[in-house]
């Protein structure tokens, strides 16, 4: 699955309102992750990309697509070498993996995701 979209993140001013909207619109199952202000959603379709809802961090924050990569470190270097920027450096999600958020050369945000159950 390398370099494919594996997670989509929706920021919300009112997470409960967004949760209700998407669960009623698409029938998504949306559950809060214990100990975090983050809600994961799943879709029933085979091979569908899942994602999450989170409280909007800044006014201009939009939807972020996360791409599966073998190494967040390696791809962060590639992003910078190609003229992009890393705006959130490699961050662990304990027991799941690592992510980074980047901007491309056109100032579009996207995420990198590395699966790693040993992440701490």
Secondary structure as GFF3:
##gff-version 3
##sequence-region A 1 120
A	DSSP	beta_strand	5	12	.	.	.	ID=ss1
A	DSSP	alpha_helix	15	26	.	.	.	ID=ss2
A	DSSP	beta_strand	29	32	.	.	.	ID=ss3
A	DSSP	beta_strand	38	42	.	.	.	ID=ss4
A	DSSP	beta_strand	50	55	.	.	.	ID=ss5
A	DSSP	beta_strand	64	68	.	.	.	ID=ss6
A	DSSP	alpha_helix	72	81	.	.	.	ID=ss7
A	DSSP	beta_strand	85	93	.	.	.	ID=ss8
A	DSSP	beta_strand	97	103	.	.	.	ID=ss9
A	DSSP	beta_strand	109	115	.	.	.	ID=ss10
###
